């Protein structure tokens, strides 16, 4: 490995920069963007929230979809 290309693995900034450069080299700008969009940090607690949302009867969904 060329010393000019050495990456300080203890530096998150250097690792991030090297990773983005590698992605861009392999996938191009559009592919890198699509790849990065797959990793969202999300928020909330799905497990708790799914029980707070009332179940909607199927006929109500059908009615709603027909109105659109």
Beta strands, then each sheet from edge to edge (+ up, - down):
end
